[in-house]
Amino acid sequence: MPRPRSLTAQQIATAAITVIDRDGLAALSMRTVAAELDRRTMALYRYVEDREELECLVVELALGTVLDRPRTAPVPTAPRERLIALMELMREAVGAHPGVLPLAVRHHTGCLPALRWAEHVLEALGRAGLDGPGRRRALQALTSYVIGALELEHQGLAPGGAASHAALAAPDAFPLLTSSLAEQQQADPGGEFLAGAEAVLRGLGIA
């Protein structure tokens, strides 16, 4: 069959995510995405202005696939349960394509799925009784927790990561960290994420 004469934003983003999943974020470029689509690099510029726009398309698709998909289960209405569900949705979205995480962090203020996520969080915080300034600070706290937890799970001190190898290689210098990492290796990542989310919510006074 002949190649299609035009590309969609979703096709371009899908090809970019394929590159990231297979070869890592460092491999992402206009050239590699064009090759994935069987196009010349310059042809891709007909659809995407630059690397910045390409990254935004990637984040839109990676987050939107989970955050914007139709819900089959009832949406929790109690504020605390709603906030937990929203944080777990973000973890699910990033977990499907961990290599996209740095782009999600970089573009979280300009990506429509992330903005809709923040709007839902603010709505739940309002129903929990927080006022304007309180909602803003709570959103910052929850966003910081989610980003930090996901970075640790996929890039930082997660078992098998570079930082964990360094600590485990020198247990005498880092006895407490070594013990913590050993425990973490036996822990369920989803359970750890949930426990941390609940701790943050308790700190915000959302029981």
N, C-alpha and C positions, 0 to 999 in steps of 0.2 A: 504494500500500500504506500502511496506517496506520503511524505511528511506533511503534517498540517502547516499551513502557511502562517499561522499566528500562534502565539503562546498566551496562556492565561497567567495571572499572578499566582494562582495556586500551583500550576505546573512548575513554575520557576521556584517557588518556595519549597515544593516537594523535592525537586532535584537538589536544592541547596541542603535540605535536611538529610537527604541520602548521602551527600558528600560528608557532612559532619558526622553522621552516625558511623559511616564506614572508615573515614580517614582522620577524623578529629577536626576541631574548630580551626586549627592552624591551616588546614588544607582548603578552607573556604575562600574562594575568589571568583571573580567574574569568569575567569578562564575555566576553572574546574566545573563551575555550574553549566557553562555553555557546552563543555565537552559532555557532561552528563545528559544534556538535552540534544546532543548531536548537532550542535550549532557552532558557528564561528563566534569567537569572543565578541567581536564588534557587533554582531547581529543581536546580542543580548541587550546592548545599549538602546535598542529600539523600544525596549519594554521597561528597563530598569536604568535609572539615571546614574547611580553610582553604588559603591559598596554600602553606604549608609542605608539607602533604600532597600537593597537586597537583604540586609540584616533585619530591617523592620518587617519585611515580608516573611522572613523565617520566624520571627517571634509571633507575628499575628497568627500564622498557621499552627505553630507548635503549642501555643497556649489556647488558641481558639478551638482547636480540635477537642479539647477536654472542657474548657470553661464555658464554651458557648453551645455545647451539644445538647440536644433535647434530654430532659430528665425522665427516667423511667420510674425512679423512686420518688416518694413525696419529699418536698423540700422542707427541712426542719424549720419550724416557726419560732421556737424558743431561741432567744438571742445567743445564749452560750452554745447550744448545739449547732445553730446556724453558722457561727463563727468557726467552730471546729470543722464543720463540713467544708467551708470555703477554704480554709488553710489546707485541708487534706486534698481538695481539688487542685490547688496550685502545686502541691507535692506530686500528685499524679501526673499533671501536665509536664512538669520538668523531668520526672522520672522516666517518662516515655522517650525522652531525647536529652539525656544529661549534658551532652556537649553544647546544647543551646543555652545552658544556664548563664554564662557570662553575657550573652546577648540579651537575655531576658532581664538581667539586672541593669544593663546599660540603657535599655529602651523601655523600661517599665512605666515611665511617665508619658510615653507617647504611643503606646501600643493599645489599641482599642479593647482587646480582651482583658488586659491588665487594668485598664481604667474602669471597665465594667465591674471587675472583681473588687476594686477599691470602693466603688459606689455601693456595692452590696454590703461590704464590710462596714462602711459608714452607716448604712441604713440599720444594720443589726446593732451596731454600737448605740445608735440613737434609741432603739427600742429597749436597749439595756439600761437606759436612763442617763447616758452621757450627754453633756451639752456640747456646743460647738467647739470650744478649745479642747475639751476633754476627748471628743471624738477624734480631732486632728492628732492629738498626742497618742491616743490609743492606736490609731491607724499606723502611725510611724513605728510604734512598738511592735505591732503584729507583723508589719511588712519587714521590719528589721529581723525579727525572729525567723520568719519563713525563709528569707534570703540567707541568713546565717546558717540555719539548720541545713538547708539544701546544699550550701557550699561545703559544709563539713561532711555531709553524707556522700557527696559526689566528687569533691576535689580536695578537701583539707585533711582533717585528722581521722577520716574514715579508715577502717581496717584495710590495709593494702596500699594506702596512700603514701606519698613520699615522706610526709611529716611523721606518720605513724612508724614507718620503717626506721627513721632517724631516732625516734624516742625508744623504740624497742631494742635498737642496737646498743643503747647506752642506759640500761636499767638503773645502774647505780647513780647516774646523774639525774635521772628523771623517774624516781621510784613511784611517785603518786600518779604521774601521767602514764607510766607503763602499766600500773595496776588498772587504771581507768580504761586504757585501750584494750587490755586483756578482757575486761568485763564487757566492753562494747562489742568485741568480736562475737560474743555469745548472745548479744541482745538482738531483738527484732527491730529493724530500722523504723518500721511503721509505728511500733509501740513507743519507741524512743521519741519520735516526732510528736506523737500525740501527748505523751507525758510533758514534754517541753511546752507544747501549746497550752495545755491546761494550767501549767505553772504560770505562764505569762498572763493568762486570763484571770487567775486568782490574784496576781499582783495588781491587775487593773481593777479589781473589785467586782469582777463579773463571775458570780458563783454559778 
